[in-house]
Amino acid sequence: MGVNKEAYKSLLAAMQPSGATLIAVSKTKPSEDIQELYLLGQRDFGENYVQELVKKHAELAADIRWHFIGHLQSNKIKMIAPYVHLIHGVDSIKLLEAIDKEGRKLNKKINCLLQVHVAKEETKFGLDLVEARQAAAMYFLEKKYPHVSLCGIMGMASFSEDEALLRQEFGALKTLYDEIKTRYAADAGDFNTLSMGMSGDYPLALASGSNMVRVGSLLFGARG
Ligand SMILES: *Cc1c(COP(=O)(O)O)cnc(C)c1O
């Protein structure tokens, strides 16, 4: 139980050269664990389940930046929209539309990342490369989602120890990120986040150009 402080220190050290942001993924872990890391200075936390995020948001400090990194159902957006810092898992155009609608109601822009599927596993959510380019065009060219701020891309590599495969997958995400950023350079000021890398693969992700890693089990221990 509790937080692995040594792991936290070495993670921060690994982030430092590039200035990448560490998201501490606290899903399924108690608020006490989050508080422990908060007291060490951590402010960015990631959650996968709406109900759990709602509960922890109510219990913990108001200056925590909550990242929603799971699969988000449209009917639950309103439960997190007022305060969520960044939604990483925008895995369909429909969801992007629904988030925009919620932003309109609140009269604010909601920060989002397009979740892009590059891994071999069939089960992972996400847009493919073609859909991600379409979503970017609808956002930047057609200006369809004025109550969304499109901040970048999130992706996951295969659950594998094959370094060449991981490099290839992280590379594909980085290439797409650069492509969109370059294509819409005039409007892409807020498009500056490439969220990739987890406990098992964050060094490779950072080496591949990630500027935001989402680390859970390394910090909080294995999930039951
Ligand atoms: C759970 C989760 C993580 C963290 O995974 P660990 O292997 O525990 O570091 C990162 N990203 C997403 C989307 C997750 O669901």
The ligand as an SDF file (V2000), in Angstrom:
LIG
                    3D

 15 15  0  0  0  0  0  0  0  0999 V2000
   -4.3330    2.3030  -16.6540 C   0  0  0  0  0  0  0  0  0  0  0  0
   -3.8650    3.1970  -17.7210 C   0  0  0  0  0  0  0  0  0  0  0  0
   -2.5770    3.7470  -17.7000 C   0  0  0  0  0  0  0  0  0  0  0  0
   -1.5340    3.4100  -16.6400 C   0  0  0  0  0  0  0  0  0  0  0  0
   -1.1390    2.0940  -16.7670 O   0  0  0  0  0  0  0  0  0  0  0  0
    0.1060    1.5140  -15.9080 P   0  0  0  0  0  0  0  0  0  0  0  0
    0.5810    0.3890  -16.7110 O   0  0  0  0  0  0  0  0  0  0  0  0
   -0.4590    1.1230  -14.5970 O   0  0  0  0  0  0  0  0  0  0  0  0
    1.1140    2.5950  -15.7860 O   0  0  0  0  0  0  0  0  0  0  0  0
   -2.2290    4.6330  -18.7010 C   0  0  0  0  0  0  0  0  0  0  0  0
   -3.0810    4.9640  -19.6820 N   0  0  0  0  0  0  0  0  0  0  0  0
   -4.3150    4.4540  -19.7430 C   0  0  0  0  0  0  0  0  0  0  0  0
   -5.2100    4.8740  -20.8460 C   0  0  0  0  0  0  0  0  0  0  0  0
   -4.7510    3.5560  -18.7720 C   0  0  0  0  0  0  0  0  0  0  0  0
   -5.9820    3.0380  -18.8610 O   0  0  0  0  0  0  0  0  0  0  0  0
  1  2  1  0
  2  3  1  0
  2 14  2  0
  3  4  1  0
  3 10  2  0
  4  5  1  0
  5  6  1  0
  6  7  2  0
  6  8  1  0
  6  9  1  0
 10 11  1  0
 11 12  2  0
 12 13  1  0
 12 14  1  0
 14 15  1  0
M  END
$$$$
